[in-house]
Amino acid sequence: MKIGVCMKQVPAKDAPLRIDEAAKWVREGDISYETCEPDNYALEAALQLKEKHGGEVVVISLGPARVRQVIKEGLAKGAERAIHIRDDEFHRLDPLQMAAALAGAMKEEKFDLILTGLQSDDHGFGQTGVILAERLGLPHATIIMEIQVQDGGLKVKRELEAGWFQWLELPLPAVLTIQSGINKPRYASLKGIMAAKKKEIREMKRSDVLPADVKATQETRKVYVPEKTKQTEFIEGAPKEVAGKLLDKLKNEARVL
C-alpha cells in the first residue's frame, strides 16, 4: 500500500506571537516552529498500516526551507521518502490553493491512500484534506478514529457529535482526515534519525504544481490580538430586586444561563 501523508509546520504552541507590520501574519523571524499535532497522528496511522500491510509512506509538505525539519522528522520515524513543495509565502495561501498545490504534487504518485490531520494548529480551517480529495477526484471521509483495510477498500470509524460514531466503507484510493487521539505517535529513534539523512526529499516549486487558474477564495484582512476588557458594575437595592437584576444580566447580557 502506497500512502501519502500531508504534514504541516506551524508556530510552536509556546512561541510568543508578534504580529507583522502589515497585520497579515506573525513575524516569521521571532518564533519557533513545530509539526502540526494532528499531522503526527496521521503519520503514525500511515506507519502502522505500512507495518501491517506492507508498502511505503511518503511525506508531503508545503512551505519554506525550514519545513525540512518537519520532513526529516517524518523520515526519521519511518517514512521512506518525501516531497517538499517549496514556497516562502505559503502562509498567505487559502485552503483551496494549498490543496491544489498538494494535489498537483501528488497526481503522478498514484497513492492508494492519502492521510491528513483533521485541521491545522494555526489556521484551523479543517478544509484542506476535503478539498484535496475533490481536486484528485477521490472519495474521502473525515474525523477518522479507526482504519481497517479490506479487499480493495477500507472500513473506517468516524467520530460524530455527542459521543456517536459512524462506520463507513470506502473504495481505494481514498483520502482520510485523521482525528487527534487515534493512536500514540512514536518518537524517532537514533537509528531512524541517522537513516533519514540518506532518504530522498524531492523538491518542487509551488509554481510547478499550482495551476495558474486557481485563485484565492478567502482573504486574511487583519490578524490581531484580542483586547482584554473588564467592567465592574454594582447592583443596588433590596436583595430580591438585586437577585432579579443579576439573573437578567446573566441571562441576557452575559448569556451564561
C-alpha positions in Angstrom: 0.0 0.0 0.0 1.4 3.4 -1.1 0.4 6.0 1.5 0.9 9.8 1.3 0.8 11.9 4.5 0.4 15.6 4.4 2.4 17.3 7.2 2.4 21.0 8.0 4.8 23.1 10.0 3.1 25.6 12.4 4.2 28.1 15.1 5.1 26.3 18.3 2.3 26.4 20.9 4.5 28.2 23.5 6.0 30.6 21.0 5.4 34.3 21.7 3.5 35.5 18.7 4.1 39.1 17.4 2.0 40.5 14.5 3.9 41.7 11.5 3.8 45.3 10.2 1.1 44.5 7.7 -1.1 42.9 10.3 -1.5 39.9 8.0 0.5 37.2 9.9 3.1 36.8 12.6 6.7 38.0 12.4 8.5 35.0 11.0 11.9 35.5 12.5 10.7 35.9 16.1 9.2 32.5 16.7 10.0 28.8 16.7 8.1 26.1 14.8 6.9 22.5 15.2 5.0 19.8 13.4 1.2 20.3 13.4 0.0 17.9 16.1 -2.9 16.3 14.2 -0.5 15.5 11.4 1.6 13.5 13.8 -1.4 11.2 14.3 -1.9 10.9 10.6 1.8 9.9 10.1 1.5 7.3 12.9 -1.7 5.8 11.3 0.2 5.5 8.0 3.2 3.9 9.6 1.0 1.3 11.4 -0.8 0.5 8.2 2.5 0.0 6.4 3.8 -2.2 9.1 0.7 -4.4 9.0 0.0 -4.5 5.2 3.4 -3.5 3.6 4.1 -0.7 1.2 5.7 2.7 1.6 4.9 6.0 3.3 5.7 9.3 1.6 5.6 12.6 3.5 4.4 15.7 1.6 4.9 19.2 3.0 4.4 22.7 1.7 6.5 25.7 2.9 9.9 27.4 3.0 13.2 25.8 3.7 12.5 25.5 7.5 9.8 22.9 6.6 12.6 20.5 6.0 12.7 19.9 9.8 9.2 18.5 9.7 10.0 16.4 6.7 13.2 15.0 8.4 11.1 14.1 11.5 8.7 12.1 9.3 11.5 10.3 7.6 13.2 9.6 10.9 10.0 8.0 12.2 9.8 5.6 9.3 8.6 7.3 6.1 10.6 6.1 3.0 10.8 9.4 1.2 9.3 12.9 1.0 8.1 15.6 -1.3 8.8 19.3 -0.4 6.8 21.9 -2.2 9.0 25.0 -1.8 7.0 28.2 -1.1 8.3 31.1 1.1 4.9 32.7 1.2 2.8 29.6 1.8 1.1 31.1 4.9 -0.7 33.5 2.6 -2.4 30.7 0.7 -6.0 29.8 1.4 -7.2 26.1 1.8 -8.1 25.9 -1.9 -4.6 27.0 -3.1 -2.9 24.7 -0.5 -5.0 21.7 -1.6 -4.5 22.4 -5.3 -0.7 22.6 -4.8 -0.6 19.4 -2.8 -2.8 17.7 -5.4 -0.6 18.9 -8.2 2.5 17.4 -6.5 0.7 14.1 -5.8 -1.0 13.5 -9.1 1.8 11.4 -10.6 2.3 9.4 -7.4 -0.9 7.4 -7.7 -1.3 6.9 -3.9 -3.6 4.2 -2.6 -4.3 6.3 0.4 -3.7 9.9 1.5 -3.9 10.9 5.1 -4.0 14.4 6.6 -4.6 15.7 10.1 -8.1 16.8 10.8 -7.1 20.5 10.9 -4.0 22.6 11.4 -3.0 24.1 14.7 -2.5 27.6 13.2 -5.4 28.4 10.8 -7.7 25.5 11.9 -9.9 25.6 8.8 -10.2 21.8 8.6 -10.8 22.2 4.8 -7.6 21.2 3.1 -8.0 17.5 3.3 -11.5 17.6 1.9 -10.6 20.0 -0.9 -7.6 17.8 -1.7 -9.8 14.8 -2.2 -12.1 16.8 -4.6 -9.1 18.1 -6.6 -7.9 14.5 -7.0 -11.4 13.1 -7.7 -11.1 10.6 -4.8 -13.7 9.5 -2.1 -13.0 10.9 1.3 -14.1 10.7 5.0 -13.3 13.0 7.9 -12.7 12.8 11.7 -11.4 9.2 11.4 -10.8 7.2 14.6 -10.1 3.8 13.2 -9.0 2.3 9.9 -9.5 -1.3 8.8 -8.2 -2.5 5.4 -10.5 -4.8 3.4 -10.2 -6.3 0.0 -9.9 -3.4 -2.4 -11.1 -0.8 0.2 -11.4 0.5 3.7 -13.7 0.3 6.6 -13.3 3.5 8.8 -14.8 4.7 12.0 -15.8 8.4 12.1 -16.4 10.5 15.3 -19.7 12.3 15.3 -21.3 14.6 17.9 -22.5 13.7 21.4 -20.5 10.5 21.7 -21.8 9.0 18.5 -19.7 7.2 15.9 -20.3 6.1 12.3 -18.7 3.2 10.3 -18.2 3.7 6.6 -16.8 1.6 3.7 -14.7 3.3 1.1 -13.0 2.1 -2.1 -9.3 2.7 -2.6 -7.7 5.1 -3.5 -9.2 7.5 -0.9 -8.4 10.5 1.3 -8.9 10.5 5.1 -8.6 13.3 7.7 -7.4 11.8 11.0 -8.7 12.8 14.4 -6.2 13.5 17.2 -6.0 10.7 19.7 -6.5 7.9 17.2 -3.1 6.5 18.3 0.1 7.2 20.2 2.6 8.9 17.9 6.1 7.3 18.1 9.4 9.1 18.7 12.2 9.0 16.2 14.9 6.5 17.2 18.6 7.3 16.8 18.8 4.7 14.0 15.8 6.4 12.3 17.4 9.8 12.6 20.7 8.6 11.0 18.8 6.7 8.2 16.7 9.8 7.4 19.9 11.6 6.2 20.1 9.2 3.2 16.4 9.3 2.3 15.1 11.1 -0.8 13.5 14.5 -0.5 12.1 15.6 -3.8 11.8 19.4 -4.1 9.3 21.2 -6.3 8.3 24.8 -6.6 4.7 25.9 -5.9 4.5 27.4 -9.4 5.3 24.0 -10.8 2.3 22.3 -9.2 -0.3 25.0 -8.5 -2.5 25.7 -11.6 -2.5 29.3 -12.7 -6.3 29.4 -12.7 -6.6 28.6 -9.0 -7.2 31.9 -7.3 -7.7 32.5 -3.6 -11.3 32.3 -2.3 -10.5 33.6 1.2 -8.6 36.6 2.3 -7.0 37.4 5.6 -7.7 41.1 6.2 -6.3 41.5 9.6 -4.5 39.5 12.3 -4.7 40.9 15.8 -4.5 40.0 19.4 -8.0 40.3 21.1 -8.2 43.2 23.5 -9.0 42.3 27.1 -11.6 44.4 28.7 -13.1 44.3 32.2 -16.1 46.2 33.6 -17.4 46.2 37.1 -21.0 47.1 37.9 -22.6 47.3 41.3 -26.2 46.4 41.6 -28.1 48.2 44.4 -31.5 47.6 46.0 -33.3 45.1 48.1 -32.0 41.5 48.0 -34.9 40.3 46.0 -34.6 43.1 43.5 -30.8 42.7 43.2 -31.3 38.9 42.6 -33.7 39.7 39.8 -31.4 42.2 38.1 -28.5 39.8 38.4 -30.4 36.9 36.9 -31.5 39.2 34.0 -27.9 40.2 33.3 -26.6 36.7 33.4 -29.3 35.6 31.0 -29.4 38.4 28.5 -26.0 40.1 28.7 -23.5 37.5 29.8 -25.6 34.7 28.2 -24.4 32.1 30.6 -27.9 30.9 31.6 
